[in-house]
Amino acid sequence: MDNRFDKAVEEIRKGNKFLVVSHVSPEGDAVGSLLGVALALRSIGKDATAYLEDPVPELFKFLPGADTVVHSLDGAGPFDATFAVDCGQRERLGKGFVDLKHPGTVVNIDHHATNDRFGDVNVIVPDASAAGELVYDLCKAAGIPINKDIAVNLYVAIHTDTGSFRYSSATPESFIKAGELVRLGAEPWEISRRVYENHPARKYKLLGMVLSTLEIIEAANGAAGTNNVPKIATLVVTKEMFRQTGAEKDQADGFVNYARGIEGVEVGVLFREAGPDEYKVSMRSKGDIDVAAISQDFGGGGHRNAAGFTVKGSLDEIKGRVVAIVKERMYAAERS
């Protein structure tokens, strides 16, 4: 028995009406984990409302239960308990949840080291590759059988958050759990086809425009007598690009990885215009630089190699500040 989940299991056993929530701008782990919990609760006769402030991204609308997600909590509740998954800060669950009067006991299940432990019950496991892994563990701890629909959602959560098992976060446990989910009905080829080979043409039109903004900045001195100079790569997405291509904001997810994927680049940064003088900044590191620590300086968070935040200011101002801090961390890493 995994006693990390004792209090969460107790909430499941004594309650009947539950809310399940995840963060704004949801991606695969958020949607898969959210639906995994909601379907698990429903499978044992509980009343479970799945809530996201933002729409389910087009890419993940095929997931079982996606059509049951609600985007307003007006008149909802009271709830016996709320399960918040894959979210490090309460405010990132969206205004609808923050304003909710009676969420019940808040059970915070997450794998971000920067989680601020906002729940009444907190199960925070930074070593887990995805929140979907922890939902798998919760089902096991609660004795809830994982049916095919739950398995598909949790497989997508783990598969996407590990970058198809390419990232350093992929562990023996994540492979074991993914294998079990396949045994329980998740189909790797069908899921991969849906997630990675089912994009609208407008996404690629947007990508072309974004790649044209690529800037590569030499960030440190490198080893003496070599060309091994660490670099930062930046990309920019503007609202005008979305307007011209007809793409949605979630279709820019993952673009930052093109910046990180360049030879010699240690940190990739994508600046997405979110509002007047407001940008959502996504950061990716190849390992030496802790971008979660940098993101925390701006009120955000995430993982060592993948993090982000939202900040006010002009693009030039924000880019200058972020690049300067990344350079400082690179210099520090080079001297250590």
C-alpha positions as CSV (number, residue, x, y, z in Angstrom):
1,M,0.0,0.0,0.0
2,D,1.4,3.4,-1.0
3,N,0.8,5.4,2.2
4,R,1.6,8.7,0.5
5,F,-2.0,8.6,-0.7
6,D,-3.7,7.6,2.6
7,K,-5.4,10.9,3.1
8,A,-6.4,11.2,-0.5
9,V,-7.9,7.7,-0.4
10,E,-9.8,8.6,2.8
11,E,-11.3,11.6,1.0
12,I,-12.5,9.3,-1.8
13,R,-14.0,6.8,0.6
14,K,-15.9,9.3,2.7
15,G,-17.0,11.7,0.0
16,N,-19.5,11.4,-2.9
17,K,-19.4,14.7,-4.8
18,F,-16.0,15.7,-6.2
19,L,-14.5,18.3,-8.4
20,V,-11.4,17.6,-10.5
21,V,-9.3,20.5,-11.8
22,S,-6.0,21.3,-13.6
23,H,-4.1,24.3,-14.8
24,V,-5.0,27.0,-17.4
25,S,-3.5,26.4,-20.9
26,P,-3.7,22.6,-20.3
27,E,-1.4,20.2,-22.1
28,G,-1.4,16.4,-22.3
29,D,-0.5,15.6,-18.7
30,A,-3.1,18.1,-17.4
31,V,-5.9,16.8,-19.5
32,G,-5.0,13.1,-19.2
33,S,-4.5,13.3,-15.4
34,L,-7.7,15.3,-15.0
35,L,-9.8,12.8,-16.9
36,G,-8.0,9.9,-15.3
37,V,-9.1,11.0,-11.9
38,A,-12.7,11.9,-13.0
39,L,-13.2,8.6,-14.8
40,A,-11.8,6.6,-11.9
41,L,-14.2,8.3,-9.4
42,R,-17.1,7.8,-11.7
43,S,-16.2,4.2,-12.2
44,I,-16.9,3.6,-8.4
45,G,-20.2,5.4,-8.4
46,K,-19.0,8.9,-7.3
47,D,-20.2,12.2,-8.8
48,A,-17.2,13.8,-10.4
49,T,-17.1,17.2,-12.2
50,A,-14.1,17.7,-14.4
51,Y,-13.2,21.4,-14.8
52,L,-10.8,23.4,-17.0
53,E,-10.9,27.1,-17.3
54,D,-9.6,26.9,-20.9
55,P,-10.9,24.6,-23.6
56,V,-9.6,21.1,-24.1
57,P,-6.9,21.5,-26.8
58,E,-8.1,20.1,-30.1
59,L,-5.3,17.5,-30.1
60,F,-6.7,15.9,-26.9
61,K,-10.5,16.0,-27.7
62,F,-10.2,12.3,-28.7
63,L,-9.5,11.3,-25.1
64,P,-12.3,9.4,-23.3
65,G,-14.3,11.8,-21.2
66,A,-13.0,14.9,-22.9
67,D,-16.6,15.8,-23.9
68,T,-17.6,15.9,-20.2
69,V,-15.2,18.7,-19.2
70,V,-16.9,21.9,-18.1
71,H,-15.5,25.4,-18.3
72,S,-17.7,27.2,-15.8
73,L,-18.4,26.6,-12.1
74,D,-21.2,29.0,-11.7
75,G,-23.7,27.5,-9.4
76,A,-21.5,24.4,-8.8
77,G,-20.9,22.8,-5.5
78,P,-20.7,22.4,-2.7
79,F,-18.1,19.6,-3.2
80,D,-16.9,17.1,-0.6
81,A,-13.4,17.4,-2.0
82,T,-11.5,18.8,-5.0
83,F,-8.6,16.9,-6.7
84,A,-6.2,19.4,-8.2
85,V,-3.7,17.6,-10.6
86,D,-0.5,18.8,-12.4
87,C,-0.6,22.3,-11.0
88,G,1.9,24.1,-8.8
89,Q,0.0,27.2,-7.7
90,R,-3.7,27.6,-6.8
91,E,-4.2,30.7,-9.0
92,R,-3.1,28.7,-12.1
93,L,-6.3,26.6,-11.7
94,G,-8.2,29.6,-13.0
95,K,-10.5,32.3,-11.7
96,G,-13.5,30.0,-11.8
97,F,-11.9,27.7,-9.2
98,V,-10.3,30.4,-7.1
99,D,-13.7,32.1,-6.7
100,L,-15.4,28.8,-5.8
101,K,-17.0,29.1,-2.3
102,H,-17.2,25.4,-1.3
103,P,-14.5,23.3,-2.9
104,G,-14.3,20.9,0.1
105,T,-11.0,19.4,1.0
106,V,-8.4,20.3,-1.6
107,V,-6.2,17.4,-2.6
108,N,-3.1,18.6,-4.4
109,I,-1.5,15.9,-6.5
110,D,1.6,17.1,-8.5
111,H,5.1,16.4,-9.7
112,H,6.5,20.0,-9.9
113,A,9.3,20.7,-7.4
114,T,8.1,24.3,-7.4
115,N,4.6,23.4,-6.1
116,D,3.7,25.7,-3.2
117,R,1.6,23.0,-1.4
118,F,-1.6,25.0,-1.6
119,G,-3.8,21.9,-0.8
120,D,-5.3,20.7,2.5
121,V,-3.7,17.4,1.4
122,N,-0.5,17.5,-0.6
123,V,1.0,14.6,-2.5
124,I,4.0,16.2,-4.3
125,V,6.5,13.8,-5.9
126,P,9.1,15.6,-8.0
127,D,10.7,12.4,-9.1
128,A,7.5,11.3,-10.9
129,S,7.7,11.8,-14.7
130,A,4.1,13.1,-14.9
131,A,1.1,13.8,-12.8
132,G,-0.4,10.9,-14.7
133,E,2.0,8.6,-12.9
134,L,0.7,9.8,-9.6
135,V,-2.9,9.3,-10.7
136,Y,-2.0,5.7,-11.6
137,D,-0.5,5.3,-8.1
138,L,-3.7,6.8,-6.6
139,C,-5.9,4.3,-8.4
140,K,-3.8,1.5,-7.1
141,A,-3.8,2.8,-3.5
142,A,-7.5,3.3,-3.6
143,G,-8.2,-0.1,-5.1
144,I,-9.9,1.4,-8.2
145,P,-9.5,-0.9,-11.3
146,I,-7.9,1.0,-14.2
147,N,-10.2,0.3,-17.2
148,K,-9.3,1.1,-20.9
149,D,-10.6,4.7,-20.8
150,I,-8.6,5.5,-17.7
151,A,-5.6,3.7,-19.2
152,V,-5.7,5.8,-22.4
153,N,-5.8,9.0,-20.5
154,L,-2.9,8.1,-18.1
155,Y,-0.8,6.8,-21.0
156,V,-1.2,10.1,-22.8
157,A,-0.3,12.0,-19.7
158,I,2.9,10.1,-19.2
159,H,3.8,9.8,-22.9
160,T,3.5,13.5,-23.6
161,D,5.1,14.8,-20.4
162,T,8.2,12.6,-21.0
163,G,8.5,13.8,-24.6
164,S,7.7,10.2,-25.8
165,F,10.1,8.9,-23.2
166,R,12.9,11.1,-24.5
167,Y,13.3,13.4,-21.6
168,S,15.5,12.9,-18.5
169,S,12.3,12.7,-16.4
170,A,11.6,9.2,-18.0
171,T,12.4,6.6,-15.3
172,P,12.2,2.9,-15.0
173,E,8.9,3.4,-13.1
174,S,7.4,5.5,-15.9
175,F,8.2,2.8,-18.5
176,I,6.8,0.1,-16.2
177,K,3.5,2.0,-15.6
178,A,3.2,2.8,-19.3
179,G,3.6,-0.8,-20.1
180,E,0.9,-1.7,-17.7
181,L,-1.4,0.9,-19.2
182,V,-0.8,-0.7,-22.6
183,R,-1.7,-4.0,-21.2
184,L,-4.9,-2.5,-19.9
185,G,-6.0,-1.2,-23.3
186,A,-3.9,1.9,-24.3
187,E,-2.8,1.5,-27.9
188,P,0.6,3.2,-28.5
189,W,0.4,3.6,-32.2
190,E,-3.2,4.9,-32.2
191,I,-2.3,7.4,-29.5
192,S,0.9,8.5,-31.2
193,R,-1.0,9.0,-34.5
194,R,-3.6,11.1,-32.7
195,V,-1.1,13.2,-30.7
196,Y,1.8,13.6,-33.1
197,E,0.4,13.0,-36.7
198,N,-2.9,14.8,-36.6
199,H,-2.1,18.5,-36.7
200,P,-4.0,21.1,-38.8
201,A,-2.1,22.8,-41.6
202,R,-2.4,26.1,-39.8
203,K,-0.1,24.9,-37.0
204,Y,2.7,24.4,-39.5
205,K,2.0,27.8,-41.1
206,L,2.3,29.3,-37.6
207,L,5.5,27.3,-37.0
208,G,7.1,28.7,-40.1
209,M,6.4,32.3,-39.0
210,V,7.7,31.6,-35.5
211,L,10.9,30.0,-36.8
212,S,11.6,33.1,-38.8
213,T,12.1,35.0,-35.4
214,L,14.9,32.6,-34.3
215,E,17.7,34.4,-32.6
216,I,20.8,32.6,-31.3
217,I,22.9,34.4,-28.6
218,E,26.3,33.3,-27.4
219,A,26.0,33.2,-23.6
220,A,29.3,32.2,-22.1
221,N,33.0,32.0,-22.9
222,G,33.3,28.3,-23.5
223,A,36.4,26.2,-22.9
224,A,39.6,28.0,-23.9
225,G,40.8,27.4,-27.4
226,T,37.5,25.7,-28.5
227,N,34.3,26.7,-30.3
228,N,32.3,25.1,-27.6
229,V,30.4,28.3,-26.6
230,P,27.0,27.7,-24.9
231,K,24.2,29.5,-26.6
232,I,20.6,30.7,-25.9
233,A,18.0,30.4,-28.6
234,T,14.8,32.5,-28.6
235,L,11.6,32.4,-30.5
236,V,8.6,34.8,-30.5
237,V,4.9,34.1,-31.1
238,T,2.7,37.2,-31.6
239,K,-1.1,37.6,-31.6
240,E,-0.8,38.8,-35.2
241,M,0.8,35.4,-36.2
242,F,-2.2,33.7,-34.7
243,R,-4.5,36.0,-36.6
244,Q,-2.8,35.5,-39.9
245,T,-2.7,31.7,-39.7
246,G,-5.9,31.1,-37.9
247,A,-4.1,28.9,-35.4
248,E,-5.1,28.6,-31.7
249,K,-2.7,29.4,-28.8
250,D,-2.4,25.7,-27.8
251,Q,-1.0,25.0,-31.3
252,A,2.2,26.8,-30.3
253,D,2.7,24.2,-27.5
254,G,6.1,22.5,-28.0
255,F,7.5,25.1,-30.3
256,V,10.1,26.0,-27.7
257,N,11.7,22.6,-28.2
258,Y,12.8,23.7,-31.7
259,A,14.9,26.3,-30.0
260,R,16.4,23.9,-27.5
261,G,17.1,21.3,-30.2
262,I,19.7,23.4,-32.0
263,E,23.3,22.2,-31.8
264,G,25.2,24.2,-29.1
265,V,22.1,25.7,-27.5
266,E,21.8,25.0,-23.8
267,V,18.6,27.0,-23.2
268,G,15.6,27.6,-25.5
269,V,13.1,30.4,-24.7
270,L,9.8,31.1,-26.4
271,F,8.0,34.4,-25.8
272,R,4.3,34.2,-26.6
273,E,2.2,37.4,-26.6
274,A,-0.7,36.8,-24.2
275,G,-2.1,40.4,-23.9
276,P,-1.2,44.0,-24.1
277,D,2.4,44.2,-22.8
278,E,2.1,40.6,-21.4
279,Y,4.0,37.5,-22.5
280,K,3.9,33.9,-21.6
281,V,7.5,32.7,-21.4
282,S,8.4,29.0,-21.9
283,M,11.9,27.8,-21.1
284,R,13.7,24.5,-21.9
285,S,17.2,23.5,-20.8
286,K,19.4,20.6,-21.9
287,G,20.3,20.0,-18.3
288,D,23.0,22.2,-16.8
289,I,20.8,25.3,-16.3
290,D,17.8,25.0,-13.8
291,V,15.1,26.9,-15.7
292,A,12.6,26.3,-12.9
293,A,14.7,28.4,-10.6
294,I,14.8,31.2,-13.2
295,S,11.1,31.0,-13.7
296,Q,10.5,31.3,-9.9
297,D,12.3,34.6,-10.1
298,F,9.4,35.8,-12.3
299,G,6.7,34.1,-10.2
300,G,6.4,31.0,-12.3
301,G,7.7,27.4,-11.9
302,G,8.1,24.0,-13.4
303,H,10.9,21.5,-13.7
304,R,14.6,21.8,-13.9
305,N,14.6,21.4,-17.6
306,A,11.1,22.7,-18.5
307,A,9.4,25.7,-16.9
308,G,7.6,28.9,-17.6
309,F,5.9,32.1,-16.3
310,T,3.8,35.0,-17.4
311,V,5.2,38.5,-17.1
312,K,4.2,42.1,-17.9
313,G,6.3,44.4,-20.1
314,S,7.4,45.0,-23.6
315,L,8.9,42.2,-25.6
316,D,12.3,43.9,-25.8
317,E,12.3,44.5,-22.0
318,I,11.2,41.0,-21.1
319,K,13.6,39.3,-23.6
320,G,16.5,41.5,-22.3
321,R,15.8,40.5,-18.6
322,V,15.4,36.8,-19.3
323,V,18.4,36.5,-21.5
324,A,20.5,38.5,-19.0
325,I,19.5,36.1,-16.2
326,V,20.1,33.0,-18.3
327,K,23.6,34.4,-19.1
328,E,24.3,34.9,-15.5
329,R,23.4,31.3,-14.6
330,M,25.5,30.1,-17.5
331,Y,28.5,32.1,-16.4
332,A,28.0,30.7,-12.9
333,A,27.8,27.1,-14.2
334,E,30.9,27.7,-16.3
335,R,32.9,28.9,-13.3
336,S,31.7,26.1,-10.9
